[in-house]
Amino acid sequence: MILCVLEEAARKVRMMVAPWLTFALLCGTFRAGYSRGLLPNDLLGTAHGESETRECIYYNANWELEKTNQSGVERCEGEKDKRLHCYASWRNNSGFIELVKKGCWLDDFNCYDRQECIAKEENPQVFFCCCEGNYCNEKFTHLPEIVLSFSETYGPTLQPGSSLVNIMVYSFLPIAGLSMAILLAFWIYRHRKPPYGHVDINEDPGPPPPSPLVGLKPLQLLEIKARGRFGCVWKAQLMNEYVAVKIFPIQDKQSWQSEREIFNTPGMKHENLLQFIAAEKRGTNLESELWLITAFHDKGSLTDYLKGNVVSWNELCHIAESMARGLAYLHEDVPRCKGEGPKPAIAHRDFKSKNILLKNDLTAVLGDFGLAVRFEPGKPPGDTHGQVGTRRYMAPEVLEGAINFQRDAFLRIDMYALGLVLWELVARCTAADGPVDEYTLPFEEEIGQHPSLEDLQEIVVHKKIRPVFKDHWLKHPALILKNLL
């Protein structure tokens, strides 16, 4: 325990000292440079353009695939209250620089007031830098934060001898003073009480899975698409594709861990389950956020789609089939296959139209596994509290509090919710002769949009009411499946 504390303290001191060390070396270098008659531009070079960014150098290595120009100049456009930047991204393959992309970049505080495009990461898979000023991304370089090499990147180098002595002299005094101040501040920090004792921010949430995003930039949040129980979902851009980023506050770390563990369960790659990309912890201490990064589906959830669209009979069948296929696979025990698995049976426990996403061809994929529970042989299933999920979709036995905590009972609860979602689809289908009503949630006509648990217990358990099938629906020969609900 003591060793862990000492290592953490040493790490914090290194992180705090490194920027000041760089600053002191810069001051010493400038002071030594002035003593030799050098001007600042001789040491650092001339800034590229103005701080306002209007145009950037453009390049796209995938121009043939994406059907764009290969290179040129890109004019930057954005909202008036947003700052514009230039960026460059590249790979270093054994010393060979492979340029990936250059162009305009939208309002990123990491780019503020940077006149040169310098990548700071130690050893990323893809290097990324951004800057402000017209054409500032014409030249780019890699300069890790602690390493400072003027001779490698910038103009004239200082001569050895007296200049080096001057640098050391002018650098040592500020380093010594700042080191003492930092150590004193760190001692005070370690001995004060944390303001939020109930949030264990220092506890390691466990190593994230092997991720293609480690060191991979740029990942840019674009707009909030949804807000849910434990956080919000953003549309984001990762290199050349859009992704979804579900952001949890640090207080909901357990929910983030639970969903991450479900995604990392062997055998969870399936065309009707949401594609998982990575899990990451962003920020430090109380500013930490927990991210789940998944595939992005532009059509959104089934709820959102049905609010704005009706469906044909063929579309209904396609959505229903792919949705049922995904749930059946989730419920299934899958033996070890192709070096992965075995996959245990998993109950979703929050199955609803809001948690079903649609691909461009209306294929359904299941998402939001924050309440899901695994049933592994010889292991307890974890948190199996009965009344979880969305009240409107709770099965009668859940509302009644009469569930037995066995695997099949949890799977049947998902199947009840599936029946309600099928009703939502039928209600917006144009196949039957008759009017198609506006989209409504199950039981919305009976108890409104915000029912209490008692309301649902009354109509579902005691009165045994189910969503109504209109008479003209039943004239369609295929809708005899009503008797199965």
Order of alpha helices (4+ residues) and beta strands (2+ residues): alpha-alpha-beta-alpha-beta-beta-beta-beta-beta-beta-alpha-alpha-beta-beta-beta-alpha-beta-beta-alpha-alpha-beta-beta-beta-beta-alpha-alpha-alpha-alpha
